[in-house]
Amino acid sequence: MTGLSPAAPPVVAPPRPAVVLRLLAGRGVFRLSVQVMGLVLITAWGAHDYGRFTNALGLMTWLNFAPAAAEKSALKALPRLRLTRDAVAALAVRIAAVPVLVVLAAMVVALVVAPESDAALYLTAAAWSIAGGLLMTVSGLHRLRDKSILDALAFAAGSVVVGIVTCVTWAVRWSPETHLALLLAGLVVILGASVALLPRPWLRGGGVPGHRLLPAYGRSTVLLGLTELLDVISTSVVFGVLALSGRTTDSGPFYLALLVSSAFCSLLFYQLKLHQPTASRRMRGTGAVAGRARASELLKLVERAGIGFAVLLGAGLAVPSTRALLMTEDSYVVLGVLVLVETALYATGLYASFLIENTNSKVLTLTSGTAVVALAATAVGAALLVPPLGPVGGFAALVLALAVKAAVLRRLLHRRHSF
């Protein structure tokens, strides 16, 4: 993407601490509202409906990252561009909006044909997730034009929507379908206002026709977004295995535990995106070598921690008393420990991938390729561990897949680059 404009790009400064605090407050309040929603609704619906609700959300969470991939690509490309800046920004909006419109259309059809069906529930959950991803992309573009307050306000407003709808659902016992539909309606209003506030050139494009930029920008978007997308699909695989193995009610505990992990990792991911424009300019040339070297050290740490975990898990399953503890439905202490381990390893691997991805475009095939390997490892681990261990097995599968991903990525990185 650096070759799209011969002019020197504008200097990009790191965000000021006050701006970071404001942005984290907006996203943090939204994330907290979603977590509180998860705790409140289990008292409103009971295990059966709550299991359906969390399974639908869990299976569709990955769609949040489908439009958000355009944001990640824009944050890397736009600081390096000047002449084609408006055209690339407009292209980012269009690439992010297309999958959202497709899912919304499918949801409307399902609601009209069979409003009480599982298909309607899952498609509404999909629409809620993917619309949130588009809001992230639009908010990221606002940050690039020094309008960070719009990012914070959008997600603060989203938290208000979540809070109001959750309170009313708890009071009148709305169904999961109705609850999700009202959440989506509020989010769409916020999204429409946020899009309307973008500069007109960033909506219409300008200068260079979009079809000339699409091959380079589209490749960057797909490869940059694929890593996080497949990571979230990995968690969706666990929800799928829980459903297929007849443990749908266990989706509730797994979902609640996952909220703890995802809350921290989402804030970290957001912090990295705030600093991505600066990192993109810094890690070029000699800066790329230092970035890859640091990433290799972090990946080795994840790999070794994963090996140690695999040894402990195997020993625990080999001992009858420990195996019985792992298989009991009340093993919340074990689940809590696994959440901490998974969160630490995922956060470390996430930062390593961030360093690698912002060096040059050639390494993007490495990070996206190892994400495919991690997805396959999660699927195998979940198939073996989830039926007997439930949520504990789900988190164990995620931890093992993180170790596999780190090991493969480190070796591929060393094969292509020497430090």
N, C-alpha and C positions, 0 to 999 in steps of 0.2 A: 504493500500500500504506500510505502514511502515514495515510490516513483510516480505517483499520480500528480504531484505538483512540484515543479522545479524551484519554486520560491521558498525562502526560508520560513518555517512556521513560526508563529508567535511564541514568545517565552511563556512557559506554563509554570506557575508557582504552586508549591504545595498548599493545601487548604489551611487556613488559619485555625488555631485551636478553638476559637469561639464558634467558627463555622462548623467544624467537626462535631463539637458538642451539641449544637443545634440539630444537626442532621441525625446524629445518633439518638437524640431524644425523640425525634419524630419517628424513626424506624423502631426504636426501643419500645415506645408506647404502643405502637401497632403490634409488635411481636408479643408484648405482654398481654394485650387484649385478646389475641388469638389463644394464648396459653390459658388465660382465665376462662375463656369460652369453653375450652376442652374440659376444664374441671367442673364448670357449672352444668354443662349439658348432660353429664353422666347422671346427675341427680334428677334431671328432668325426664329423661327417656328410659333409663335402665340399661342393662347390659346388652339386650338384643338390638334395639334401635341405635344405641350408641356405637355398637360394633359395626352396624351397617354404615353409619355416618363416617366413622374413622377409617373404615376400609375404603370407602369411596374417596375420601380426601387423600389417604395414603397412596392409593393406586394412581391418583391423578396429580400428585404434587410435582412430578417431573415436568409437567406442562408449564409450570411457572418459569422454567429456564428456557423454554422454546423461544419466546420473543426477547427475553433478556440477553440472549446471545448477541443480538444486534447492538445492545448497549455496550457490552464488553468490547466488541470490535470498534465501535465508535470512539470509546474512551482511549483506545490505543491509536487509532488512525487520525482522528481530528486534530490532536495537538501537533501532528507532523505536517498538516496540510494548510494551505492558504487559498489558492485559486479554486480548488474544488471542494472547499469546506461546506458550502451550502448544499451542493449536490449530494455529497456523501451523507450529510445529516438527513436530508430528505429520503435518501435510499434506506437509511437505518429505520426511519419511521415506517416506511412501506413494508420492509421485510418483517418488521416486528408485528405489524397490524394484520397481515394476511392470515396467519394461522389463527389469530383471535377471531376474525370474522367467520372463518370456516367452522370453528368449534361452536360459536354462538348460533350459527345457522342450524347445525345439527341438534343443538339443545332445544331450540324452538320447535323443530319438527317432533322431537321426542315428547316435549311437554304437550303438544297439541294432540298427538296420536295416542300416547299412553302416559298421562301425567303421574300416575301412581306406580309406574314400573321402576325396576332397578336401573334400566337404561336411562330414564329421565334423571334419577338420582346421580348416577355416575357422570352423565354429561353436564349436569349443573355444577357438580364438583369440578369437572374439567374446565368449565367456563370461568368459574371463580378463580381457579389457579392460573389459567393462562392470561386472564385480564389483569391479574396482579403483576404478572411478568411484563406486560405492556406498560403498566404504570411505572415500573422500575426503569424501563428504557426511556420513557418520556422524561421522567425525573432526572435521569442521568444527563440527558441533553440540556435540561435546564441548568444543571450544575456547571456544565461546560461553558455556559454563557453567563456565569456568575449570578445566577438566580437560584441559589441554593435554598432560599426560604420557601420556594414553591415545592421543592422536594419534601421538606419538613412538614409543610402545611398539608400536602396531599396525604401523607401517611398518618398524620395526626387526625385528619378528617376520617380516614379509613378506620382508625381505632374507635372513633365515636360511633360509626356505623356498626361495627362489630359489637360494641358495648350495648347499644340500644336494641339491636335485633336479638342479642343473646338474652337480655333481661326480659323482653316480651315473650320470647320462646319459653323461657323458664316459667313465666307466669301463666301463660295460656296453653302451654304444651303443644306448640306448633310442631308439625312433623319435620324430619330432617330435610325432606324435599322443599318444604316451604321456607325453612330457615335458610338454606343455601340460596334459594332464589332471591330472597330479600337482601341477603349479603351481597349477591352479585349486582342487584339493581342499584344499591348504594354505591358500589365500587365503580359501576359504569358511569354514573353521574360525575364522580370525582375525576375519572379518566377523561371524560369528554371536556371538562373544564381545563384540565392540565394540557391536553392536546391543543385546545383553542388558544392557549397562551404562548405556544411556540411561535417563533418568528415566521412570517409568511414565506420567506425564501427557504426555510427549513422544512416547510410542508410542500411547497411547489417544486423545489429544486431550482437550479439555476446554472447557467454557463455550460457545463458538460452534460450531455444527455445521460440519463441513468443507465441505459443499456450498455454504454461504454465502460462504466465503472462496475457494473454488476459482477463480472467474472472475478476480478481481484477482490472486491469487497465481500462478495458472496462466499468465496473460499475462506477468507479470513474469519467471517462470521461463523460458518459451519464448524471450522476446526477449533476456534476459540470457545464456542459455546458447547461443543460436544462433550467436553470433559465434565463440567458440572451437570449437564443434562443426564449423562449416563450414570453419574454418581447418585443422582436422585432416583433414577430408574432402578438402581440397585435396591434402594429401600422399598420401592414399589414392588419389586420382585418378592421381598419378604412378606409383604401384605398379601400378595397373590398366593404364595405357598401356605400362609395361614388359612386363607379361604379354602384352598383346594384340599387341605388336610383336615378340614372340619373343625378348625380352631378359630373361627371368625370372632368369637367373643374375646379371644386373646389379642385381637387387633387393638382393643382399647388400651390395655397396659403397654403394649408396644408403642402405640401412638403417643401416649403421655410421656413415656421415657424418651422417645425420639424428639419430643418438643424441647426437652432440656438440652439435648445435644444440638439440635438445629438452631435454637435461640442463640447460643454462643457462636456457633460457626457462621450463622447468617450475619451477625454483627461484625465478625472478623472479615467475612467476604465483602461486606459493605465498606469496611475500612480500607481494604485493598483496592476496591474500585475508586474510592475517594482519592487515593494516591496513585492510581494507575496512569493518569496523564503525565505526572512527573516521572514516574518510574519508566514509562515508555521512552521518554527522551533521554533519561540517564543511562539506561542499559543498552547502549548502542556502542559498537566498536569495542574498545578495551573494557568498558563497563559490562559487556555481555559475558566476558570470560569470568569475571568475579562473581557475577550473578549465578552462572551455571555451577561454579565451584561450590558456592554456598548451598545451592539446591541439592547437590550431590551429597553433601554432609548430612543434610536434613533427611534425605531419602534413606541413607544408611541407618540413621537412628530409628526410623519407622520400621524398616526391615528387621532390625535386630529385636526391637520390641515385639514385633509380630511373631518372630520365631519363639521368643520366650513365652508368649501367650499360648501358642500352639502346644508347646511342651506341657505347660500347666493344665491346659484343657484336656489333653490326652491323659495325663496322670489322674485328673479328677474323674474322668469317665471310667477309668480302669478300676478305681476304688469303689466298691458297692455303696458305702455310706455317702460318699461325696456325690456319686452319680444319682443317688436318690434325692439328695438336696437340690441338685441341678434340675431334676425332672419334676419337682413339686411345683404346684401352681402358686405357692406363696413365697417363692424365692426372690423376694423384692430386694433383699440386700445384695444378692449376687447380680441382679439386674442393674442396681445402682452402680456397682463397681464397674460393670461392663460399659455403662454409659460414660463414665469418666475416662475409661481407657479408649473407647472409640472416639470420644470427643478430642482427646489429646492427640491421637494419631491422625485423625482426619484434619485437624487444624494445622499440624506440622506439614502434612503432605500438601495441603492447600497452599500454604505459603511457598513451598518448594515449586509447585506447579506455576504459581504466579511469577516467580523469578525466571523460570524457564521460558514461559510464554511471552514475556516482554523483552526478550533478547532479540529474536528475529523471527521471521515467518517460517523458516525452514524447520524449526523444531516443533511446530504445531502438530505435525503428523505423529510425533513421538507421544505427546501428552494425550492426544485423542485416541491413538492406537492402544495405549496402556489402559485408558478408560474402558475400552472394549474388553480387554483382558480382565479387568477388575469386575466388570458386570458378569462375565462368564464365571469367575471365581465365586462371586456372591450367589449366583444361581445354583451352583453345585453345592456350596456350603449350606445354603438355605434348604435345599432338597434333603440333605443328610441330617441337619441339626434341628430344623424347625419342627418337624412332626413329633419328635420325642421331647424336645426342650421348650417349645413355644417361643415366647419373647426372648428368653435367654439365648436360645439357639439362633434367633434372628440377629441379635447383636454380636454373637460370636462369629457368625458368618460375615458380617460387615467388617469386623476387626481383621479376620484372616484375609479378606479380599484387599484391605488397605495395605497389608504387608506384601501381598503378591504384586500389587500395583507398584509399590515403591521399589521392590526388587527389580522388576522388569524395566521400569523407567530409568533407574540408575544405570543399569547395564547398557541400555540403548543409548543413553546420553554419553557414556564413556566410549562407546563404540564409534559414535559420530564425532565427538569432540575430545581433545586431550587437554588436560589442565596443567 
